[in-house]
Amino acid sequence: MTKKTIFTGSGVAIVTPFNPDGSVNYGVFAELIEEQIEKETDALIVCGTTGEASTLNDDEHIECIRFAVEKVAKRIPIIAGTGSNNTLHMIELSLAAEKSGADALLLMTPYYNKTSQRGLISNFTKVADAVKIPIMLYNIPGRTCVNIEISTFIELAEHPNIVAVKEAGGDINYMAQIIEACGENLGVYSGDDVMTVPAMALGAKGVVSVAANIAPQIMREICRLCLENDFAEAGKLQIKYLKLCMDLLKLDVNPIPVKTALNLMGKNVGGLRMPLFEMEDSASAKLKVSLQSAKLI
């Protein structure tokens, strides 16, 4: 069974900008979306980890998806994050996102509950049975404390609506095992910017990128080179921007560094919703140096 690919290349896990009072700043959100399309980003991932979905209420969550769908107007695919640690809630959000016009869904493994592999299969299958649009699983054990095992991937990939995974476990060998085990039944995307080139060299279809928020053209070019099998040039470009990508990952918890970077670049995305908090001044200063070195400010 060969499944339709959601996208190839660089998909941006877009931030959610906030006003000073903490409400969603839809004016800036529109500007960010338009810039991504102008810079030829291949897909838009809304209300993911980088979009601070965990601190959006349901009305805000669905409105961000609806707004993005309306703004994008089918120019690129929109993948809506609708994960939860409550399966019924996940289904409700997923149905609402589908009704809002999302092209696909991003479903993380349920966090905190720490379900079994049988529980994961039942959870994702129930959502996949409830919707008609494609699903990208999101495996990020560092945040959820649950890892999707290879045998579970194989079983889930048999469902016609489960077509992809954003793999963010940080283990390139594990990613290779998923690609080998599932073949064309499951498209694999890197969930880490720093693993884009090695992942695509192994057969991944692209990256769900945090760095694309601040450097969309660079991430798209890295992916373009990989898709054209020019891994030598793609590797050189990734190495050139490796420090910046590492700083976005290591200086603080995502999305704190990327929102700080966008504000340093004059994008005015606002602050963070608690319990996330602004970066230490010393970390912000290091990030500013990285941005200057990359000629982004």
C-alpha positions in Angstrom: 0.0 0.0 0.0 1.5 3.3 -1.1 0.2 6.3 0.7 -0.1 9.9 -0.4 2.8 12.1 0.9 1.6 15.1 2.9 4.6 17.2 1.8 8.3 16.9 1.0 10.9 19.3 2.2 10.8 21.9 5.0 7.6 22.3 7.1 7.7 25.0 9.7 6.4 24.4 13.2 5.2 27.9 13.4 5.1 29.9 16.7 1.9 31.4 18.0 2.5 35.2 18.6 0.9 36.9 21.6 -0.2 40.4 22.4 1.1 42.1 25.6 -2.1 41.0 27.4 -1.4 37.3 26.4 -4.1 37.0 23.7 -3.2 35.6 20.3 -1.9 38.3 18.0 -3.6 37.4 14.7 -2.1 40.4 12.9 1.5 39.2 13.5 0.4 35.6 12.9 -0.8 36.6 9.4 2.5 38.3 8.7 4.5 35.2 9.8 2.4 32.9 7.6 2.7 35.1 4.6 6.5 35.3 5.0 6.7 31.5 5.2 4.8 31.2 1.9 6.8 33.9 0.3 10.0 32.1 1.3 8.6 28.9 -0.2 8.3 26.8 3.0 6.7 23.5 2.0 4.1 23.1 4.8 2.8 24.9 7.8 2.4 23.0 11.1 0.1 24.9 13.4 -0.5 24.4 17.2 2.4 22.1 17.8 4.9 22.2 20.6 6.5 25.3 19.1 3.0 26.9 18.8 2.5 26.5 22.5 -0.6 24.4 22.0 -0.5 23.1 25.5 -1.4 26.6 26.9 -4.1 27.4 24.3 -7.7 26.8 25.3 -9.8 24.8 22.9 -11.4 27.9 21.3 -8.0 29.5 20.7 -6.6 26.3 19.4 -9.3 25.8 16.8 -9.3 29.5 15.9 -5.6 29.4 15.2 -6.1 26.5 12.8 -9.1 28.1 11.1 -7.3 31.4 10.8 -4.2 29.7 9.2 -6.4 27.7 6.8 -8.1 30.9 5.7 -4.8 32.8 5.3 -3.0 30.1 3.5 -5.9 29.4 1.1 -4.6 26.1 -0.1 -1.2 27.4 -1.2 0.6 24.9 1.0 -0.6 22.1 3.2 -1.6 22.9 6.8 -0.9 20.2 9.4 -2.8 20.9 12.7 -1.5 19.7 16.0 -4.4 18.1 17.9 -2.7 15.8 20.3 -3.8 15.2 23.9 -3.4 12.8 26.8 -7.1 12.2 26.6 -8.2 10.2 23.6 -11.8 11.6 23.5 -10.4 15.2 23.7 -7.9 14.3 20.9 -10.8 13.1 18.7 -12.8 16.3 19.5 -9.9 18.5 18.5 -9.1 16.4 15.4 -12.7 16.6 14.2 -12.8 20.4 14.8 -9.5 20.8 12.9 -10.8 18.7 10.0 -14.0 20.8 9.9 -11.8 24.0 9.9 -10.1 22.8 6.7 -6.8 21.4 7.9 -5.1 19.1 5.4 -3.6 16.7 8.0 -3.2 16.2 11.7 -0.2 15.9 14.0 -0.8 13.6 16.9 1.8 13.3 19.7 2.0 10.3 22.0 -0.2 10.8 25.0 1.9 12.3 27.8 1.9 11.8 31.6 -0.5 8.8 31.5 2.4 6.7 30.1 0.1 4.2 28.3 1.3 0.8 26.9 2.0 0.0 23.3 -1.5 -1.6 23.0 -2.9 1.7 24.4 -1.0 3.7 21.8 -2.4 1.5 19.0 -6.0 1.9 20.3 -5.6 5.6 20.9 -4.3 6.4 17.4 -6.6 4.0 15.7 -9.7 5.6 17.3 -8.6 9.0 16.1 -7.8 7.7 12.6 -11.2 6.0 12.4 -12.9 9.2 13.4 -11.4 11.5 10.7 -11.0 11.4 6.9 -7.7 13.4 6.6 -4.2 12.0 6.9 -2.4 11.7 10.3 1.2 12.3 11.1 2.2 10.6 14.4 4.6 12.6 16.6 7.1 10.5 18.6 8.9 12.6 21.1 9.7 10.5 24.2 11.9 13.2 25.7 8.7 15.2 26.4 6.0 12.5 26.7 8.1 9.7 28.4 6.5 7.3 25.9 8.3 5.8 22.9 6.5 4.3 19.9 8.1 0.9 19.4 8.9 -0.4 15.9 6.3 -3.2 16.0 3.7 -0.5 17.0 4.7 1.7 14.0 4.3 -1.3 11.7 0.8 -2.0 13.0 -0.3 1.6 12.9 1.1 2.1 9.4 -1.5 -0.4 8.2 -4.2 2.1 8.8 -5.0 4.0 5.6 -5.2 7.4 7.5 -1.9 7.0 9.4 0.6 8.1 6.8 3.6 9.6 8.5 5.6 10.2 11.7 7.5 13.2 13.0 10.4 11.3 14.7 12.0 13.4 17.4 13.7 10.8 19.6 17.1 12.1 18.6 18.4 8.6 17.5 19.3 8.4 13.8 19.6 4.6 14.1 16.0 4.4 15.4 14.8 6.5 12.5 16.5 4.2 10.1 14.8 1.2 11.7 11.4 2.9 11.2 12.1 3.6 7.5 13.3 0.0 7.0 10.3 -1.5 8.8 7.5 0.6 7.4 8.7 1.4 3.9 6.2 3.4 1.9 3.5 2.7 4.4 4.8 5.5 6.6 6.6 8.7 5.6 9.2 9.7 8.1 10.1 13.3 8.9 12.9 14.5 11.1 11.7 16.3 14.2 15.1 17.9 14.8 16.7 20.5 12.6 20.2 19.2 13.3 19.3 15.7 11.9 17.7 16.9 8.7 20.5 15.9 6.3 21.3 12.4 7.8 17.6 11.7 8.1 16.9 12.6 4.5 19.9 10.6 3.4 18.3 7.6 4.9 15.0 8.3 3.1 13.1 10.8 5.3 10.8 13.0 3.3 11.7 16.2 5.1 11.8 18.0 8.4 9.3 19.6 10.7 11.5 22.6 11.5 11.8 25.0 14.4 14.7 26.9 12.7 12.4 27.6 9.7 10.7 30.2 11.8 13.8 32.4 11.6 15.5 31.0 8.5 12.9 29.5 6.1 15.0 29.9 3.0 17.9 28.1 4.5 15.9 25.1 5.7 14.1 24.9 2.4 17.4 24.9 0.5 18.9 22.2 2.7 15.8 20.0 2.0 15.9 20.9 -1.7 19.5 19.8 -2.0 18.7 16.5 -0.2 15.7 15.8 -2.4 18.0 16.3 -5.4 20.5 13.8 -3.8 23.1 16.5 -3.4 23.9 15.5 0.2 27.4 16.9 0.1 26.2 20.5 -0.5 23.2 20.0 1.9 25.7 18.8 4.6 27.9 21.9 4.1 24.9 24.2 4.5 23.7 22.4 7.6 27.1 22.6 9.2 27.3 26.3 8.4 24.1 26.9 10.4 24.7 24.1 13.0 25.5 26.4 15.9 22.4 28.4 15.4 20.2 25.3 15.2 21.9 23.9 18.3 21.4 27.2 20.2 17.7 27.1 19.3 17.6 23.6 20.8 19.9 23.8 23.7 19.9 27.3 25.2 16.4 26.8 26.7 13.3 24.8 26.2 11.5 25.1 22.8 9.9 27.5 21.9 11.6 30.0 24.2 14.8 30.5 22.1 13.0 30.7 18.8 10.5 33.3 20.0 13.4 35.2 21.6 15.2 35.1 18.2 12.1 36.3 16.3 11.8 39.2 18.7 15.5 40.1 18.3 14.9 40.1 14.5 12.0 42.6 15.0 9.2 40.2 14.3 7.3 41.2 17.5 5.9 37.7 18.4 5.5 38.7 22.0 6.1 36.7 25.1 5.4 33.2 26.3 2.5 31.7 28.2 3.4 30.4 31.6 4.8 28.1 32.9 7.3 29.0 30.1 9.4 32.0 31.0 11.7 34.4 29.2 15.4 33.4 28.6 18.2 34.4 31.0 20.0 37.5 29.7 23.3 35.5 29.3 21.5 32.9 27.1 19.8 35.6 25.1 23.1 37.3 24.5 24.6 34.0 23.1 21.6 33.6 20.8 22.0 37.2 19.6 25.7 36.4 18.6 24.5 33.3 16.7 21.9 35.3 14.8 24.5 38.0 14.0 27.0 35.3 12.8 24.3 33.9 10.5 23.6 37.4 9.3 19.9 37.2 10.4 20.2 40.4 12.4 
